Amino acid sequence: MPCRSIGGDHVNACCGTKLRSLLKVVWLIGGALPLAACLDGSDGAPAVKHAIFLTLGALPGYTSSLASAVSSDGSIVVGTATTAAGSRQAFRWSAQKGLVGLGFMPGGTYSVATAASANGAVIVGSGDTTDDPPASSMGFRWDEATGAQRVEPLPGSQLCHAAGVSGDGDVIVGTCLQNNNTAFRWTASSGSVALDRFGTGSNRQSTATAISSDGSVIAGAGHPVLTGALIWAANSSPTVLGKLPGDAAGVATAVSTEGSVVAGSSTDNAGTSRGFRWTQPMGMVDLSDGMNGLLGSFATSVSGSGSIIVGYGPTATGDVALIWDADHGMRALEAALAADYQTQIAGWKLLRATAISNDGHTIAGYGTNPQGQTEAWVVKLPD
């Protein structure tokens, strides 16, 4: 049966009913690259499924964008857009509506989005406000009904950052400055409650960076050097994870849906960081072994099952987005897309992968576009 090229990718697909059954609808949003899922017409080889690469652009009047989190199914992406003068505004993206600015807290001049609930209806982040009392940095909780509302800080603190939110949007975690950093857990009924601090004397501190979707585990660090990475259970009891052997500091930055897998970074005395994956049976495992050309690595997000971790690593020519799984180890994301899905990202440099959906099929991050600007992107991996 004769075949033809589809989408300019020089991928053959059989015609007629087979063609109609094999081709999938492709999002033609922004800078989406063509996609074809097909059989080789000559020998009936298995289907070659390509990834979809979407560029998110920027809010009107803004010149760059960064993606920081995705909803569980990958349909919602949140992040921050920046003007040429450095002004920032949090945004929410969907294929249907594109980028939508989230605005600011009352009287505020900037906002930064850091995390989203499972369905993307609740977004948390940080910004300034002139509302009583005024603050230069305060956590916020956003939904469509109320807009960005202040997350009440720990007592006596006027500098706070909201870093994570549970899947149902009811629990927020972050860090406030109280002499030193103090991690907090917030709910509407309890307000912000301080989590344990670690260290000695005036060095006691803690930081919360993420929360599992089911709300059972909070990830972060105690004193980054004296304690390293740790997790708190829902009842606030801590478990110290520490750092990789011989390293000086550690922090946990991401956690799987039910909290059994934790990812983060461990840093040696020379300041070189390595991404890690922690489980109770295996302890802390270095993810960057065998990755040539990296000057370090950082883990930023983990899939719901904990089987895929994304992040970035510095190289001699700048950052590069990374992806890890047990079968392949750590790889540059661009190389993985080319090898696994025959997908090339022409003209782009993918700098950092910052988020992955629970099912592992959507990855978000940011990079340098063909015009040399920093822009958020999304990669959709096939089922």
Secondary structure, DSSP 8 states (H G I E B T S, - for coil): --EEEETTTTEEEE-THHHHHH------STT-----EE--TTT----EE--EEEEEE--TT--EEEEEEE-TTSS-EEEEEE-TT--EEEEEEETTTEEEE---STT-S-EEEEEE-TTSS-EEEEEEE-SSS-EEEEEEEEETTTEEEE---STT--BEEEEEE-TTS--EEEEEESSSEEEEEEETTTEEEE---BSSGGG-B-EEEEE-TTSSEEEEESSTTTT-EEEEETT--EEEEE-STT-SEEEEEEE-TTSS-EEEEEE-TTS-EEEEEEETTTEEEES-TT-TT-S--EEEEE-TTSSEEEEEEEETTEEEEEEEETTTEEEEHHHHHHHHH----TT-EEEEEEEE-TTS-EEEEEEE-TTS-EEEEEEE---
